[in-house]
Amino acid sequence: MTVHIKSITFGCADPRRLAQFWRQLTRFSEDPDNGNAPGDPEGNEFCIEPSDAGRAPLAGQLGRAFDAVAALISNIRADQWSAPTPCTDWTVRQLVNHLIGMNRVFAALLAGQPPPPRPSADHIQDDPVGAYRDSAATLQAAFGRPGVLERTYHGPLGTATGAERLKIRLYDLLAHGWDLAQATGQPADLPDDLAEQSLAFARTQLTGQARPGRFGPAQIVAEQAPAIERLVAFLGRPVNTGA
């Protein structure tokens, strides 16, 4: 079904001036039968935010990344949990534990709640896949709530909108998915389009001087390399291209 907007009404103190502003902005013309007479309610505040359909693409992107990483976690063998990863000083178990912990930290932040135990605490217990999927579902639901993507959040992670928080979570998730694939000998079957988008966003967030956490200096990688390899190289992982 196609929906057409017939009109949008604003309450204001100076309707003629406001009509002129929106005419120039939208290139619409004034209705000659509407005198834009004064007397409208004033002092009203309004906001424009995405509809549920508009929020779905971002939340859906995160869901795709969660599913891809869940597949990697599901295929970790019992003897691989103590194996090293490209993330300095973290074993496979510690890396999965970090993913679960950060999902819970982000979900608490979006809900305005105190953060859960530090990501270094044991979030895995006896069910790594179940704990990961549960934390991922909680965070995806949090990002899908009305107004979350537009709101600004302040916390230990800095100040950013919900949409920016989601993109930060996305590039970190994809990078750690690659880490897991390398550590466990699995193909890095991660969404190429999301890696490309995440690389573009990460470039706006991280510079040579501002690389907090476990992001090392950007590494050299072939321009024609898969997007996930270009992303992790930008975040500081050496990539073996087989050359």
C-alpha positions as a Markdown table, in Angstrom:
| # | Residue | x | y | z |
|---|---|---|---|---|
| 1 | Met | 0.0 | 0.0 | 0.0 |
| 2 | Thr | 1.3 | 3.5 | -0.9 |
| 3 | Val | 0.8 | 6.3 | 1.5 |
| 4 | His | 0.7 | 9.9 | 0.3 |
| 5 | Ile | 1.0 | 12.8 | 2.8 |
| 6 | Lys | -1.6 | 15.4 | 2.1 |
| 7 | Ser | -0.6 | 18.0 | 4.6 |
| 8 | Ile | 1.5 | 18.7 | 7.7 |
| 9 | Thr | 0.2 | 21.3 | 10.2 |
| 10 | Phe | 2.4 | 23.2 | 12.6 |
| 11 | Gly | 1.1 | 25.4 | 15.4 |
| 12 | Cys | 3.1 | 28.7 | 15.4 |
| 13 | Ala | 3.0 | 32.4 | 16.3 |
| 14 | Asp | 3.9 | 33.6 | 12.8 |
| 15 | Pro | 2.3 | 31.3 | 10.1 |
| 16 | Arg | 3.2 | 33.5 | 7.2 |
| 17 | Arg | 6.9 | 33.4 | 8.1 |
| 18 | Leu | 6.9 | 29.7 | 8.8 |
| 19 | Ala | 5.1 | 29.0 | 5.5 |
| 20 | Gln | 7.8 | 30.9 | 3.6 |
| 21 | Phe | 10.6 | 28.9 | 5.4 |
| 22 | Trp | 9.0 | 25.5 | 4.5 |
| 23 | Arg | 8.3 | 26.6 | 1.0 |
| 24 | Gln | 11.9 | 27.4 | 0.4 |
| 25 | Leu | 13.1 | 24.2 | 2.2 |
| 26 | Thr | 10.7 | 21.7 | 0.4 |
| 27 | Arg | 10.1 | 23.6 | -2.8 |
| 28 | Phe | 6.4 | 23.2 | -2.3 |
| 29 | Ser | 4.1 | 26.1 | -3.2 |
| 30 | Glu | 1.5 | 27.8 | -0.9 |
| 31 | Asp | -2.1 | 26.9 | -1.2 |
| 32 | Pro | -3.8 | 30.0 | -2.6 |
| 33 | Asp | -7.0 | 29.0 | -0.8 |
| 34 | Asn | -5.3 | 28.9 | 2.6 |
| 35 | Gly | -4.8 | 32.3 | 4.0 |
| 36 | Asn | -2.4 | 31.1 | 6.7 |
| 37 | Ala | -4.3 | 33.2 | 9.1 |
| 38 | Pro | -2.8 | 33.8 | 12.5 |
| 39 | Gly | -4.5 | 32.5 | 15.7 |
| 40 | Asp | -3.0 | 29.0 | 15.6 |
| 41 | Pro | -1.9 | 27.5 | 19.0 |
| 42 | Glu | 1.7 | 28.4 | 19.8 |
| 43 | Gly | 4.3 | 27.0 | 22.1 |
| 44 | Asn | 3.8 | 23.5 | 20.8 |
| 45 | Glu | 6.9 | 21.3 | 20.5 |
| 46 | Phe | 7.2 | 18.6 | 18.0 |
| 47 | Cys | 9.8 | 16.1 | 16.8 |
| 48 | Ile | 10.2 | 14.0 | 13.7 |
| 49 | Glu | 11.5 | 10.5 | 14.2 |
| 50 | Pro | 11.6 | 7.3 | 12.1 |
| 51 | Ser | 8.5 | 5.1 | 12.0 |
| 52 | Asp | 8.7 | 1.5 | 13.1 |
| 53 | Ala | 9.6 | 0.6 | 9.5 |
| 54 | Gly | 12.4 | 3.2 | 9.5 |
| 55 | Arg | 13.9 | 1.8 | 12.7 |
| 56 | Ala | 13.7 | -1.8 | 11.4 |
| 57 | Pro | 16.7 | -1.6 | 8.9 |
| 58 | Leu | 19.2 | -0.7 | 11.6 |
| 59 | Ala | 17.9 | -3.2 | 14.2 |
| 60 | Gly | 17.7 | -5.8 | 11.4 |
| 61 | Gln | 21.4 | -5.1 | 10.5 |
| 62 | Leu | 22.4 | -5.7 | 14.0 |
| 63 | Gly | 20.3 | -8.9 | 14.1 |
| 64 | Arg | 22.1 | -10.2 | 11.0 |
| 65 | Ala | 25.5 | -9.6 | 12.6 |
| 66 | Phe | 24.3 | -11.3 | 15.8 |
| 67 | Asp | 23.2 | -14.4 | 13.9 |
| 68 | Ala | 26.5 | -14.6 | 11.9 |
| 69 | Val | 28.5 | -14.5 | 15.1 |
| 70 | Ala | 26.2 | -16.9 | 16.9 |
| 71 | Ala | 26.9 | -19.4 | 14.1 |
| 72 | Leu | 30.7 | -19.1 | 14.8 |
| 73 | Ile | 30.2 | -19.5 | 18.5 |
| 74 | Ser | 28.0 | -22.6 | 17.9 |
| 75 | Asn | 30.9 | -24.3 | 16.0 |
| 76 | Ile | 33.6 | -23.7 | 18.6 |
| 77 | Arg | 35.0 | -27.1 | 19.6 |
| 78 | Ala | 35.5 | -28.0 | 23.3 |
| 79 | Asp | 39.3 | -27.9 | 22.9 |
| 80 | Gln | 39.3 | -24.4 | 21.4 |
| 81 | Trp | 37.9 | -22.4 | 24.2 |
| 82 | Ser | 41.3 | -21.8 | 25.7 |
| 83 | Ala | 42.9 | -21.0 | 22.3 |
| 84 | Pro | 44.5 | -17.5 | 21.8 |
| 85 | Thr | 42.8 | -15.0 | 19.5 |
| 86 | Pro | 44.0 | -12.0 | 17.4 |
| 87 | Cys | 42.6 | -9.8 | 20.3 |
| 88 | Thr | 45.6 | -9.4 | 22.6 |
| 89 | Asp | 45.6 | -11.4 | 25.8 |
| 90 | Trp | 42.1 | -12.8 | 25.2 |
| 91 | Thr | 41.3 | -16.5 | 24.7 |
| 92 | Val | 38.3 | -17.7 | 22.8 |
| 93 | Arg | 36.3 | -18.0 | 26.0 |
| 94 | Gln | 37.3 | -14.5 | 27.2 |
| 95 | Leu | 36.3 | -13.0 | 23.8 |
| 96 | Val | 32.9 | -14.6 | 23.8 |
| 97 | Asn | 32.5 | -13.6 | 27.4 |
| 98 | His | 33.3 | -10.0 | 26.3 |
| 99 | Leu | 30.7 | -10.1 | 23.6 |
| 100 | Ile | 28.0 | -11.2 | 26.0 |
| 101 | Gly | 29.1 | -8.6 | 28.6 |
| 102 | Met | 29.1 | -5.7 | 26.2 |
| 103 | Asn | 25.6 | -6.7 | 24.9 |
| 104 | Arg | 24.4 | -6.4 | 28.5 |
| 105 | Val | 26.2 | -3.1 | 29.1 |
| 106 | Phe | 24.7 | -1.5 | 26.0 |
| 107 | Ala | 21.2 | -2.8 | 26.8 |
| 108 | Ala | 21.5 | -1.4 | 30.3 |
| 109 | Leu | 22.7 | 2.0 | 29.0 |
| 110 | Leu | 19.7 | 2.2 | 26.6 |
| 111 | Ala | 17.3 | 1.4 | 29.4 |
| 112 | Gly | 18.8 | 3.9 | 31.7 |
| 113 | Gln | 19.8 | 1.2 | 34.2 |
| 114 | Pro | 23.0 | 0.7 | 36.1 |
| 115 | Pro | 25.5 | -1.4 | 34.1 |
| 116 | Pro | 25.7 | -5.1 | 34.9 |
| 117 | Pro | 28.9 | -6.7 | 36.2 |
| 118 | Arg | 32.0 | -5.7 | 34.3 |
| 119 | Pro | 32.4 | -7.5 | 30.9 |
| 120 | Ser | 35.4 | -9.4 | 32.4 |
| 121 | Ala | 33.0 | -11.1 | 34.8 |
| 122 | Asp | 31.8 | -14.6 | 33.9 |
| 123 | His | 28.8 | -14.2 | 31.7 |
| 124 | Ile | 29.1 | -17.6 | 30.0 |
| 125 | Gln | 28.7 | -20.1 | 32.8 |
| 126 | Asp | 27.7 | -23.4 | 31.3 |
| 127 | Asp | 25.8 | -22.3 | 28.1 |
| 128 | Pro | 27.9 | -20.0 | 25.9 |
| 129 | Val | 25.6 | -20.1 | 22.9 |
| 130 | Gly | 22.5 | -19.6 | 25.0 |
| 131 | Ala | 24.0 | -16.8 | 27.0 |
| 132 | Tyr | 25.2 | -15.0 | 23.8 |
| 133 | Arg | 21.8 | -15.4 | 22.1 |
| 134 | Asp | 19.9 | -14.2 | 25.1 |
| 135 | Ser | 22.1 | -11.1 | 25.5 |
| 136 | Ala | 21.9 | -10.4 | 21.7 |
| 137 | Ala | 18.1 | -10.6 | 21.7 |
| 138 | Thr | 17.9 | -8.3 | 24.7 |
| 139 | Leu | 20.1 | -5.7 | 23.0 |
| 140 | Gln | 18.3 | -5.9 | 19.6 |
| 141 | Ala | 15.0 | -5.4 | 21.4 |
| 142 | Ala | 16.4 | -2.4 | 23.2 |
| 143 | Phe | 17.5 | -0.8 | 20.0 |
| 144 | Gly | 14.1 | -1.5 | 18.4 |
| 145 | Arg | 12.1 | 0.5 | 21.0 |
| 146 | Pro | 10.6 | 3.8 | 19.7 |
| 147 | Gly | 12.8 | 6.9 | 20.2 |
| 148 | Val | 16.0 | 4.9 | 21.2 |
| 149 | Leu | 17.9 | 5.6 | 18.0 |
| 150 | Glu | 17.3 | 9.4 | 18.2 |
| 151 | Arg | 17.9 | 9.8 | 21.9 |
| 152 | Thr | 21.4 | 11.0 | 23.1 |
| 153 | Tyr | 23.0 | 8.8 | 25.8 |
| 154 | His | 25.8 | 9.8 | 28.2 |
| 155 | Gly | 27.9 | 7.2 | 30.0 |
| 156 | Pro | 31.3 | 5.6 | 30.4 |
| 157 | Leu | 31.3 | 5.0 | 26.6 |
| 158 | Gly | 31.0 | 8.7 | 25.9 |
| 159 | Thr | 28.1 | 10.7 | 24.5 |
| 160 | Ala | 26.3 | 9.4 | 21.4 |
| 161 | Thr | 22.9 | 8.9 | 19.9 |
| 162 | Gly | 21.2 | 5.5 | 20.0 |
| 163 | Ala | 21.9 | 5.1 | 16.3 |
| 164 | Glu | 25.6 | 5.8 | 16.8 |
| 165 | Arg | 25.6 | 3.4 | 19.7 |
| 166 | Leu | 24.2 | 0.7 | 17.4 |
| 167 | Lys | 26.8 | 1.3 | 14.8 |
| 168 | Ile | 29.6 | 1.2 | 17.4 |
| 169 | Arg | 28.3 | -2.1 | 18.6 |
| 170 | Leu | 28.0 | -3.4 | 15.1 |
| 171 | Tyr | 31.6 | -2.7 | 14.0 |
| 172 | Asp | 33.0 | -4.1 | 17.3 |
| 173 | Leu | 30.8 | -7.2 | 16.9 |
| 174 | Leu | 31.9 | -7.9 | 13.3 |
| 175 | Ala | 35.6 | -7.4 | 14.2 |
| 176 | His | 35.3 | -9.9 | 17.1 |
| 177 | Gly | 33.5 | -12.3 | 14.9 |
| 178 | Trp | 36.5 | -12.2 | 12.6 |
| 179 | Asp | 38.7 | -12.8 | 15.6 |
| 180 | Leu | 36.7 | -15.9 | 16.5 |
| 181 | Ala | 36.9 | -17.2 | 13.0 |
| 182 | Gln | 40.6 | -16.8 | 12.9 |
| 183 | Ala | 41.1 | -18.4 | 16.3 |
| 184 | Thr | 38.9 | -21.4 | 15.6 |
| 185 | Gly | 39.8 | -22.0 | 11.9 |
| 186 | Gln | 36.4 | -21.2 | 10.6 |
| 187 | Pro | 35.5 | -19.1 | 7.5 |
| 188 | Ala | 34.8 | -15.5 | 8.4 |
| 189 | Asp | 31.3 | -15.7 | 7.0 |
| 190 | Leu | 30.1 | -12.3 | 8.1 |
| 191 | Pro | 27.8 | -9.9 | 6.1 |
| 192 | Asp | 30.0 | -8.1 | 3.6 |
| 193 | Asp | 27.6 | -5.2 | 3.2 |
| 194 | Leu | 27.5 | -4.6 | 7.0 |
| 195 | Ala | 31.3 | -4.8 | 7.1 |
| 196 | Glu | 31.5 | -2.1 | 4.4 |
| 197 | Gln | 29.1 | 0.2 | 6.2 |
| 198 | Ser | 30.9 | -0.4 | 9.5 |
| 199 | Leu | 34.3 | 0.4 | 8.0 |
| 200 | Ala | 32.9 | 3.7 | 6.7 |
| 201 | Phe | 31.5 | 4.6 | 10.1 |
| 202 | Ala | 34.6 | 3.5 | 12.0 |
| 203 | Arg | 36.7 | 5.8 | 9.9 |
| 204 | Thr | 34.6 | 8.7 | 11.1 |
| 205 | Gln | 35.0 | 7.6 | 14.8 |
| 206 | Leu | 38.7 | 6.6 | 15.0 |
| 207 | Thr | 41.8 | 8.5 | 14.0 |
| 208 | Gly | 45.5 | 7.8 | 14.5 |
| 209 | Gln | 45.4 | 9.7 | 17.7 |
| 210 | Ala | 42.0 | 8.5 | 19.1 |
| 211 | Arg | 42.0 | 4.7 | 19.3 |
| 212 | Pro | 40.7 | 3.7 | 22.7 |
| 213 | Gly | 40.5 | 0.1 | 24.0 |
| 214 | Arg | 41.9 | -2.7 | 21.9 |
| 215 | Phe | 42.2 | -0.8 | 18.6 |
| 216 | Gly | 45.8 | -0.8 | 17.4 |
| 217 | Pro | 47.2 | 1.3 | 14.6 |
| 218 | Ala | 45.6 | 0.7 | 11.2 |
| 219 | Gln | 47.3 | -2.1 | 9.3 |
| 220 | Ile | 48.0 | -2.4 | 5.6 |
| 221 | Val | 45.6 | -4.5 | 3.5 |
| 222 | Ala | 44.9 | -4.8 | -0.2 |
| 223 | Glu | 42.2 | -2.5 | -1.5 |
| 224 | Gln | 40.4 | -5.4 | -3.1 |
| 225 | Ala | 40.4 | -7.4 | 0.1 |
| 226 | Pro | 36.9 | -8.4 | 1.5 |
| 227 | Ala | 35.3 | -5.7 | 3.5 |
| 228 | Ile | 35.6 | -7.6 | 6.8 |
| 229 | Glu | 39.4 | -7.8 | 6.3 |
| 230 | Arg | 39.6 | -4.1 | 5.5 |
| 231 | Leu | 37.5 | -3.4 | 8.6 |
| 232 | Val | 39.6 | -5.4 | 11.0 |
| 233 | Ala | 42.8 | -4.1 | 9.4 |
| 234 | Phe | 41.6 | -0.6 | 10.0 |
| 235 | Leu | 40.9 | -1.5 | 13.6 |
| 236 | Gly | 44.5 | -2.8 | 14.0 |
| 237 | Arg | 44.5 | -6.5 | 13.2 |
| 238 | Pro | 47.2 | -7.8 | 10.9 |
| 239 | Val | 45.5 | -9.6 | 8.0 |
| 240 | Asn | 47.3 | -12.5 | 6.3 |
| 241 | Thr | 46.1 | -12.1 | 2.7 |
| 242 | Gly | 48.1 | -15.2 | 1.6 |
| 243 | Ala | 50.3 | -13.1 | -0.7 |
